[in-house]
Every structure is written in C-alpha cells, then in structure tokens.
Amino acid sequence: MDYIDLIKTLFVFFGIAVFSAWVFLGHLSGALILLVSIITSLIMAWVLSDYSIALEIFLFLSMAALGYYLRNKMQIEARNTSFSIEEIQRNKNILTEGMSSHQGVQEALKKKLNRFFQLKEFISNLSQHLDVKSVAEATTEAAFNIISKADNCCFYMVDTQKQELALVAVKQKNSGIKIKDKAGDIFDRWIFKQRQALFIEDIRKDYRFDSGKNNESINNFRSLISAPLLMGDNMLGLIRLNSNRPNVFLPDDLRLLDIISSVSSVSLGNTFLYTKTKELAIRDSLTGVYVQKFFKERVLEEVARSLRGDCSVSVLLLDIDFFKAYNDNYGHMAGDIVLKKIASILNSVVQDSGNIVARYGGEEFGIILINTDLNQALKTAEDIRKNIESESFLLRREKTAVTVSIGVATCPRDAKICEDLIKLADDALYKAKKSGRNCVCVKDQC
C-alpha cells in the first residue's frame, strides 16, 4: 500500500512535469514527457497488476491539455503585447521624427530670421557710406558674414573707360591667399556680358565653362554664386562668393546675394549722385576746373602743411591778356572757347598729383603747385605761358593767338599766411600786366 501511494505521488509529479513542459518548454517537449509519463504508468500498472494506476493517464492528458491551452493563451498574449510594443515604438519613432523635423524647421527659421536681421542692419548702415570704396567694403563684409558659407568674397566695379572689371574689395577666411584676377576671370566676364546672376554647384562639372582653364584662374574654387550690380540698364560691377568645396551654396543663398547686390547698387547710385553734386559745388560748370572757394580752402590747407613739413608750396594767378577783345570781336561763345581751351592746357601742364587748377575770376585762373619752390614754380609758369602762346585758337573760322600774364608767390619764401600769399601772387600778376603782358612775374622781378 505504501508503494502504491508512493507511485501515485510520483505520477502527480509526472502530471506537474507534463503541465510545465507544455506550458514552458513547448509542444514537442510536452508531448515527449506526456508519452514517457503514459508509458511509465502502463508499465507500473502491469508490474503491480493494478490497472487502476492506468487511470493516471487521464491526469497526464488533462495536464497536457491544460498546459497546451495555457501556452497558446500565453503566445497569443505575447504576440498581442509584441504588436502593442511595436505600435508604441512606431508611434514613438513618428513622434521623434516629427519633433526632430519641427526642431529642424525651427532652426531653419531661426537661421533665416538671423539673416534678415543682419540684412536689415546692413541696409541701415549702408546709407552712411558716401564713397565707392566704403560701399564696396561694407557690401563685401555683409555678403561674406550673412551667407557665411564662402571661403572668399570679391567685389568688382566696372571701369567705364576701359570697359573692364576692377577688383575693389575682398573678404576671405585665409588672408594669406592673394587674388590673382584683379580684372576678373571667365565667370566674371560672363556676368559682365550677360548681366545675369551665376550659380555653379561644381565648376568641374559645369558644361558652360572650360574646367581646365577655370581651375588655374580661380585658385581652385569649386563652387560659386555671383550677382551683378545693376543701375537701370547700366552695369556697375558684381559681387561674388567662392567656396573651395563643391555643392556648398543653395538657390536661397543666391537670392539673398541678389538682394544684397540690389541694395548695394542703390547705394552706389546715391554715392555717384553725391559725388556729382559735390563736384558741381566745387567745379566750374564751363571749364571743369575748381572754383575760387575751393581754391582758397586748399591754399589754406597747403600753407599749413608747408609750414609743418618744411616744404614749399607755390601759387600762380593767371589772367588772359585782352580777353574783353575776344568777346567784343568774336562774341561770348568765342570767349567760352578760349576759357575752356586754356583750362585744358593748364591741366595738361600741371598734371602732378595734388596740384590744383581753379577758375579764380572771369578770365583769371589760379594754380596751386604742391612741394614746389620758387624756381620750379617760375619754370612751370613759363611752360604754361609758352604753351598758350604757341597754341592756335580757331574763332569764327579765324586763327588767332592768345597770351597770358602770370603772377607767382611761394610759401614760406614770400609769405606764411594764406591771404598774404594770394595777395602777393595777385600783385605779381598786376606787375606782369603793367610790364607789357605775356610774361611771368614775382614780387621782386619779371
């Protein structure tokens, strides 16, 4: 009886083993343990001749069925849980991507907003610049910093006399690199000819240009954007950004550069207008030389500089001999022709940098000779007198000659005050006219 109880207890453990195998180890392991348990129970029943033991088979089958059911239930729940986790992960990824995209949009908007603030500041500051050089430098600085992708930024202006480009301002990361093409390269000439913006993602792949030649002319730049500076139908110049790497610039960068170039063009137009207005204020409308007011201001400056630097400055006052007779005999138009031609001769003789030619009165001209002592001034005055005397003036189809009288005074030899220097030159001029005209005089000799 004790053996039978022990065997039944053992079969209970078999039942637990069958149940556990079906639940945790899978169908194959569960079926194998179920088979072993059934065979064991049959053998025990035969050995002990107690066939009631065989009824334990139903226990094993019940345990197997229950385990099978629970395992399937667990697998279904696991799959559902897995699907839920995958769905949650998918939603999480979507949210993460959305947040990342939103953050990217925010960064892009922040960058654009910063660019617009910089552009606004550039436009505000540009109105303070009244000369071409400062406008060019301010524009180059702004384009380089606002777009902030280039290794190099160049500003070219059109030389209207030579009809070619000239480099005016440069901004670059590596200040040690020199710009070889002071008059522009093949890309700049293309813009100059086409009057259109240029966008090149990779110079070596652009079919419009010869990449072999380009590599030598642009210091191995690989990509560029450039915009012309236009004022109406006239091209003033261009601004260009270069990068050592390909595919650096975007169409948005070119659009921004085009805005910068447009603003700069307007500023250059204002600069030209200001310069022209200023020139009109200090230049005589008939002869193109400076007016008396500007002449006196410069004499004051040069006298002060002469006294500070221990150098000489000379003043010449010139009067056309018998000028009234030309007006009376040939008309006032003829007098204007004489004045313009004499002004041209004076400019050609007095052509050193810093020297000033001005219309001092009706038929009088004033000349300032920088760093010129009395002997040099007398020689220059004599050259002027001879050039005018030898020149033929065609008035009313009649050739005639014109002569001038010239008075000379030098600082600090003759005077150290501006007004005194001009008066001494005027006295010397009066002396030359009293001495028979067509001559050069100083205060103590003719």
Summary of the structure (lengths in Angstrom):
residues: 446
radius of gyration: 49.9
end to end distance: 165.1
largest distance: 170.8
contacts: 1396
relative contact order: 0.06
helix: 60%
strand: 18%
